Amino acid sequence: MKAILQPAYGLPEVLHLAEVDRPVLHDDGVLVRVLAASVNKADWHYLTGAPYLFRLSGVGFKRPNKPIPGMAVAGRVVAVGVNVHAFQVGDEVFGEIDRGGFAEYVCVSEQELAHKPADLAFEESAALPLAGTTALQGLRDAGRLQPGQSVLINGAAGGVGTFAVQIAKALGAVVTGVCSTRNVELVRSIGADHVVDYNQEDFTRGDRRYDVIFDLVGNQSLSACRRVLTEHGRLVSSSGGAEHAWVGPMVFVLSGIASNLYSRQPFVAFAAKASKDDLIALRGLVEAGQVRPVIDRHYKLSEVPEAMRYLGQGRSRGKCVVTL
């Protein structure tokens, strides 16, 4: 099969298209013909191996221990192991996997997959894992967002942000999205009640107060964000801003956690976890007409290095997908 290989950590130039053996089906495995995949911020960390602390998590210190990147896929089941009961040949699925997605076939556990939304294309379905689950878990679990509350999403036009705007509306919140001038209409079109153009206005100096701030950018200080929270509002951070080469966002995260000792406005450092249940929850939101992926660019498998290069610029509007 054709696959993108990553023999070393580095920039997109280390990635290349190659012919490799198709994965071998095991008793607990589901063999999927990958029809689409999406690029995510996590893929960038696996590409660069930064911060260096990240390499100690078991992904490989000198080089990646899994040579094929890609963590969000959609496709069709072509074979199942004898212990698999949730899927059968021909099922259309999507999922968050432990790499291997930038390839024509992948073999994964049934716990990593869910049946894809019936009315979504494979490209749109591949955009849901990681970004969609990050938005869902960040707002519902870390943010404890309730109907009628006010939420601000800093980075509302990005891959996670476009999902967060829609999911916050589905949860019954009043939504303010922060984005650049060119993305104002996009963020408004997906349901934001208010849009702040950061080229024109600093949301931390505005008059509105928020029960939850979901920060996907990390370009504001803790004190500035707390200034516009309600008395017991929650600051949920999924970004450390300018990250240290060795420890990433940990300096920012630890200072935020320490600040909880004297603040009634909790700082919550948040990292999403793969969840089959949340893939199913996202499918439900899609099928209810409450969430739709925003697709920025389409790439071929051979163009994954260019897709990663674009991702690294931090300017995508919604998601970028790879069509196989």
C-alpha positions as CSV (number, residue, x, y, z in Angstrom):
1,M,0.0,0.0,0.0
2,K,0.9,3.7,-0.3
3,A,1.7,5.5,3.0
4,I,3.4,8.6,4.3
5,L,6.6,7.7,6.2
6,Q,8.3,9.8,8.9
7,P,11.8,8.4,9.6
8,A,12.8,11.2,11.9
9,Y,11.6,14.2,13.8
10,G,11.8,17.5,12.0
11,L,9.8,19.7,9.6
12,P,7.5,18.5,6.9
13,E,10.4,17.8,4.6
14,V,11.1,14.6,6.5
15,L,7.8,13.1,5.3
16,H,7.7,11.2,2.1
17,L,5.4,8.9,0.2
18,A,6.4,5.2,0.0
19,E,5.2,1.7,-0.7
20,V,4.9,-0.4,2.4
21,D,3.3,-3.7,3.5
22,R,-0.4,-3.6,4.2
23,P,-1.1,-4.1,8.0
24,V,-1.7,-7.6,9.1
25,L,-5.2,-8.3,10.6
26,H,-5.1,-9.6,14.2
27,D,-7.9,-11.3,16.2
28,D,-9.0,-8.1,17.9
29,G,-8.4,-5.8,14.9
30,V,-10.5,-4.0,12.3
31,L,-8.8,-3.5,8.9
32,V,-10.0,-0.2,7.4
33,R,-9.5,1.1,3.9
34,V,-8.8,4.7,4.6
35,L,-10.7,7.1,2.3
36,A,-9.9,10.3,4.2
37,A,-7.8,11.6,7.0
38,S,-7.4,15.0,8.7
39,V,-4.4,16.9,10.0
40,N,-4.4,18.0,13.6
41,K,-2.2,19.9,16.0
42,A,-1.2,16.6,17.6
43,D,0.2,15.5,14.2
44,W,2.5,18.6,14.4
45,H,3.9,17.5,17.8
46,Y,4.5,14.0,16.5
47,L,6.2,15.5,13.4
48,T,8.6,17.9,15.3
49,G,9.0,15.9,18.5
50,A,8.6,19.1,20.3
51,P,8.6,19.9,23.2
52,Y,11.3,17.4,24.1
53,L,9.4,16.4,27.2
54,F,6.8,15.0,24.8
55,R,9.3,12.4,23.6
56,L,9.4,10.9,27.1
57,S,5.7,9.9,26.8
58,G,6.6,6.7,24.9
59,V,6.4,8.0,21.3
60,G,10.2,7.5,20.7
61,F,13.0,9.7,21.9
62,K,15.4,9.8,19.0
63,R,12.9,9.0,16.3
64,P,9.1,8.2,16.1
65,N,8.4,4.6,17.2
66,K,5.6,4.4,14.7
67,P,6.7,5.5,11.2
68,I,3.3,6.3,9.7
69,P,1.7,9.5,11.1
70,G,-2.0,10.5,11.0
71,M,-4.5,10.2,13.9
72,A,-8.0,10.9,12.5
73,V,-9.5,8.8,9.7
74,A,-12.7,7.8,8.0
75,G,-13.1,4.8,5.7
76,R,-14.7,1.4,5.0
77,V,-14.2,-1.8,6.9
78,V,-12.6,-4.5,4.7
79,A,-11.9,-7.2,7.3
80,V,-12.5,-7.9,11.0
81,G,-10.8,-10.2,13.5
82,V,-12.5,-13.1,15.1
83,N,-13.0,-11.3,18.4
84,V,-14.6,-8.2,16.8
85,H,-18.4,-7.9,17.1
86,A,-19.1,-4.2,16.7
87,F,-18.3,-3.9,13.0
88,Q,-18.6,-6.0,9.9
89,V,-17.2,-5.8,6.4
90,G,-18.6,-2.8,4.4
91,D,-19.3,-0.6,7.5
92,E,-18.4,3.0,7.1
93,V,-16.5,4.2,10.1
94,F,-14.4,7.1,11.5
95,G,-12.1,7.2,14.4
96,E,-9.2,8.6,16.4
97,I,-6.2,6.2,16.2
98,D,-2.7,6.0,17.5
99,R,-1.0,7.0,14.3
100,G,-1.0,5.2,10.9
101,G,-3.8,7.2,9.3
102,F,-1.9,8.7,6.4
103,A,-2.0,5.4,4.5
104,E,-4.3,3.4,2.3
105,Y,-5.1,0.8,5.0
106,V,-4.9,0.8,8.8
107,C,-5.6,-1.9,11.4
108,V,-7.0,-0.7,14.7
109,S,-9.0,-1.8,17.7
110,E,-12.8,-1.6,17.5
111,Q,-12.6,0.8,20.5
112,E,-10.9,3.4,18.3
113,L,-13.8,3.5,15.8
114,A,-17.5,4.4,15.5
115,H,-19.9,4.2,12.6
116,K,-19.6,7.5,10.7
117,P,-22.5,9.9,10.4
118,A,-24.8,8.8,7.6
119,D,-25.1,12.1,5.9
120,L,-21.5,13.2,6.1
121,A,-18.9,12.6,3.4
122,F,-15.8,10.6,4.4
123,E,-13.7,13.9,4.2
124,E,-16.0,15.6,6.7
125,S,-16.2,12.5,8.9
126,A,-12.4,12.4,9.1
127,A,-12.4,16.0,10.4
128,L,-14.5,15.1,13.5
129,P,-12.0,13.1,15.7
130,L,-9.4,15.0,17.8
131,A,-10.7,18.5,16.9
132,G,-14.3,17.7,17.6
133,T,-13.6,15.7,20.7
134,T,-11.3,18.4,22.0
135,A,-14.1,21.0,21.7
136,L,-16.7,18.7,23.2
137,Q,-14.6,17.6,26.2
138,G,-13.2,21.1,26.7
139,L,-16.7,22.7,26.9
140,R,-18.8,20.0,28.5
141,D,-16.3,18.4,30.9
142,A,-13.5,20.9,31.7
143,G,-15.7,24.0,31.2
144,R,-18.9,22.5,32.7
145,L,-20.8,24.7,30.4
146,Q,-24.5,25.0,31.2
147,P,-27.5,26.2,29.1
148,G,-27.9,29.9,29.3
149,Q,-24.3,30.6,30.3
150,S,-22.0,32.8,28.4
151,V,-18.8,31.4,26.8
152,L,-16.0,33.0,24.9
153,I,-13.9,30.9,22.5
154,N,-10.5,32.4,21.7
155,G,-9.5,31.0,18.4
156,A,-13.0,30.4,17.1
157,A,-12.0,30.0,13.4
158,G,-9.5,27.2,13.8
159,G,-10.0,23.4,13.6
160,V,-11.1,23.1,17.3
161,G,-12.7,26.5,17.4
162,T,-15.2,26.0,14.6
163,F,-16.4,22.9,16.4
164,A,-16.4,24.7,19.8
165,V,-18.7,27.5,18.5
166,Q,-21.3,24.9,17.2
167,I,-21.1,22.6,20.3
168,A,-21.4,25.5,22.7
169,K,-24.6,26.6,20.8
170,A,-25.8,23.0,21.0
171,L,-25.2,23.1,24.8
172,G,-27.5,26.1,25.0
173,A,-24.8,28.8,25.6
174,V,-24.5,32.4,24.5
175,V,-21.4,32.3,22.3
176,T,-18.7,34.9,21.6
177,G,-16.0,34.0,19.1
178,V,-12.7,35.7,18.8
179,C,-11.0,35.6,15.4
180,S,-9.2,37.7,12.8
181,T,-11.0,40.1,10.4
182,R,-11.1,37.7,7.5
183,N,-12.9,35.1,9.6
184,V,-15.6,37.2,11.2
185,E,-18.3,36.2,8.8
186,L,-17.3,32.5,9.0
187,V,-17.6,32.5,12.8
188,R,-20.9,34.3,12.7
189,S,-22.2,31.9,10.0
190,I,-21.6,28.8,12.3
191,G,-23.7,30.2,15.1
192,A,-21.7,32.7,17.2
193,D,-23.9,35.3,18.9
194,H,-21.1,37.8,19.1
195,V,-17.8,38.0,17.2
196,V,-14.7,39.9,18.4
197,D,-12.2,40.8,15.7
198,Y,-8.9,40.8,17.5
199,N,-7.4,43.2,15.0
200,Q,-9.9,45.8,16.1
201,E,-10.6,44.9,19.8
202,D,-9.0,43.2,22.8
203,F,-11.7,41.0,24.4
204,T,-10.0,41.3,27.8
205,R,-10.7,45.0,27.8
206,G,-14.4,44.7,26.8
207,D,-17.5,45.1,28.9
208,R,-18.9,41.5,28.5
209,R,-18.4,38.9,31.2
210,Y,-18.2,35.2,30.6
211,D,-19.0,32.1,32.6
212,V,-16.4,30.1,30.6
213,I,-13.4,31.1,28.5
214,F,-12.2,28.4,26.2
215,D,-8.7,29.5,25.2
216,L,-7.3,27.8,22.2
217,V,-4.6,30.4,21.5
218,G,-2.8,31.3,24.7
219,N,-2.0,34.9,23.7
220,Q,-3.5,36.5,26.8
221,S,-2.3,36.5,30.4
222,L,-4.2,34.7,33.2
223,S,-5.0,38.0,34.9
224,A,-6.3,39.5,31.7
225,C,-8.7,36.6,31.0
226,R,-9.9,36.5,34.6
227,R,-10.7,40.2,34.3
228,V,-13.6,39.3,32.0
229,L,-14.8,36.2,33.8
230,T,-17.8,36.2,36.1
231,E,-17.1,35.8,39.8
232,H,-16.8,32.0,39.6
233,G,-16.1,31.7,35.9
234,R,-13.8,29.0,34.5
235,L,-10.8,29.5,32.3
236,V,-10.2,26.4,30.2
237,S,-6.8,26.3,28.4
238,S,-6.0,24.0,25.6
239,S,-2.9,26.0,24.6
240,G,0.1,27.3,26.4
241,G,0.9,30.1,24.0
242,A,4.6,30.4,23.3
243,E,5.9,27.0,24.3
244,H,9.2,26.2,25.9
245,A,11.4,24.0,23.7
246,W,12.0,21.5,26.5
247,V,8.8,21.5,28.6
248,G,6.3,23.0,26.2
249,P,3.4,24.8,27.9
250,M,4.2,23.4,31.4
251,V,5.5,26.7,32.8
252,F,2.2,28.4,31.8
253,V,0.1,25.4,33.0
254,L,1.9,25.2,36.4
255,S,1.5,28.9,37.0
256,G,-2.2,28.6,36.2
257,I,-2.7,25.8,38.6
258,A,-0.8,27.6,41.3
259,S,-3.0,30.6,40.8
260,N,-6.0,28.6,41.8
261,L,-4.8,28.8,45.4
262,Y,-5.8,32.5,45.5
263,S,-8.5,32.8,42.8
264,R,-12.2,31.8,42.9
265,Q,-12.1,31.6,39.1
266,P,-10.6,28.1,38.3
267,F,-7.9,27.7,35.7
268,V,-8.3,24.3,34.0
269,A,-5.4,22.9,31.9
270,F,-7.0,20.6,29.5
271,A,-5.9,17.9,27.1
272,A,-8.5,15.8,25.2
273,K,-8.5,12.0,25.5
274,A,-9.6,9.5,22.8
275,S,-13.2,8.3,23.5
276,K,-15.4,6.1,21.5
277,D,-18.4,7.4,23.4
278,D,-17.6,11.0,22.4
279,L,-17.2,9.9,18.7
280,I,-20.8,8.6,19.1
281,A,-21.8,11.9,20.8
282,L,-20.4,13.9,17.9
283,R,-22.2,11.7,15.4
284,G,-25.4,12.5,17.3
285,L,-24.8,16.2,17.1
286,V,-24.1,16.0,13.4
287,E,-27.2,13.9,12.7
288,A,-29.2,16.4,14.7
289,G,-28.1,19.2,12.5
290,Q,-26.2,20.9,15.3
291,V,-22.6,20.4,14.1
292,R,-21.0,20.4,10.7
293,P,-17.3,20.3,10.0
294,V,-15.8,23.4,8.4
295,I,-13.3,22.3,5.7
296,D,-10.6,24.7,4.6
297,R,-8.4,22.7,2.2
298,H,-8.3,19.3,0.5
299,Y,-5.0,17.5,-0.2
300,K,-3.9,14.2,-1.8
301,L,-1.9,11.6,0.2
302,S,1.2,12.7,-1.6
303,E,0.6,16.3,-0.5
304,V,0.6,15.5,3.3
305,P,3.9,17.4,3.7
306,E,2.3,20.5,2.3
307,A,-0.8,20.0,4.5
308,M,1.5,19.8,7.5
309,R,3.4,22.9,6.4
310,Y,0.1,24.8,6.2
311,L,-1.0,23.5,9.6
312,G,2.2,24.7,11.1
313,Q,1.5,28.3,10.0
314,G,-1.5,28.3,12.3
315,R,-3.8,30.1,9.8
316,S,-6.3,27.4,8.8
317,R,-10.0,28.1,8.8
318,G,-11.5,25.0,10.2
319,K,-10.0,21.6,9.1
320,C,-7.7,20.4,6.4
321,V,-8.4,16.9,5.1
322,V,-6.5,14.4,3.0
323,T,-8.4,12.4,0.4
324,L,-7.2,9.0,-0.6
